[in-house]
Amino acid sequence: MNLLSMGLTEIIKKDFDQLNLGEDLIIGRVALEHKRIYRVWTEFGELLCEVSGKFSFHSKAREDFPAVGDWIGLKPRAEEGKGTIITVLPRKSKFSRKSAGATAEEQIVAANVDTVFLVNSLNEDLNLRRLERYLLLTWESGANPVIVLSKADLCHNITEKITKVEAIALGGVPIIPISSETLAGFEKLELFLKPGKTIALLGSSGVGKSTLTNRLLGAEKQLVQEIREADDKGRHTTTHRELILLPNGCVLIDTPGMRELQLWESSDGLSETFSEIEELAGNCRFRDCLHMDEPGCAVVNAINEGQLAAGRLTSYTKLQKELAFIERKADKRAQAEVRKQWKTINKQIKQRKSR
């Protein structure tokens, strides 16, 4: 396998060499993960890998383990088609969300991504508030967002919907309407599908990610299910995250549709996604303005004058509160981990004294 065409760069090789882990280790890229078993692309082909015992012992949280798209250092057993993962190399980007459930824990959806295709359907399932969340997390990830509006052939008011998307896609985010049936718009996607680049497809179930993957791959790799006529919603197709190598050497990461997209430490992404509100806030009379009923609020004035949609401020305020809640919860989790570590240390000290 040619790892250079799969995104291996001089920076990654330098990071690997600086670790000085031994001559028997090689570089690989995680193509698929299932219950801590990893399918890894290497110079020997695909190897089935697990993390070493030492790696597992020193990994304190879920995000410490390899994720799809990660570059890793591993000890191969090529004759067995297996290997042992020793370390994860530094990530240049990572798309993360809060894991499902009550705990404040990071779940890395995809790592080392150059561009994120945020796939949204132009049928009745188009949700601007959900798109705002995807944009926020993409900016925070370090990758560049591209909004891909699928099923353009099924939309009769396409100009109206694109105008609504443009109102929230600030900062020059490309918006590309496409049809996987007629292949309209695909020539604009090719600007991003370059050899050695990694593209992640993100979006809800049924928006057309798997069909898009099949068209780009030129083969029916991903199973596709029809839209439910009763509610115009698509059905869940992809069940796991996986690297897919396109014929030209570009790497695609198809992901399952996300029913729940909770934020994870996205304060910088919030500023990028709602840049117009933060710019207006700089003109408010009070520095700690909440943009509610304070006198001299530039944000409220902009809404009253029709320069800003009220829904944008509602989303901004809601996401601010959500991020603050996650931050408080994460701090409590970190404090609990420290207390747990000290209890273990004190227990070990007492055991030594008793000998």
Beta strands, then each sheet from edge to edge (+ up, - down):
strand 1: 26-34
strand 2: 37-42
strand 3: 45-51
strand 4: 71-77
strand 5: 82-88
strand 6: 94-98
strand 7: 106-111
strand 8: 115-121
strand 9: 144-150
strand 10: 175-177
strand 11: 198-202
strand 12: 242-245
strand 13: 251-254
sheet 1: 1+ 2- 3+ 5+ 4- 1+
sheet 2: 6+ 7-
sheet 3: 10+ 9+ 8+ 11+ 13+ 12-
end
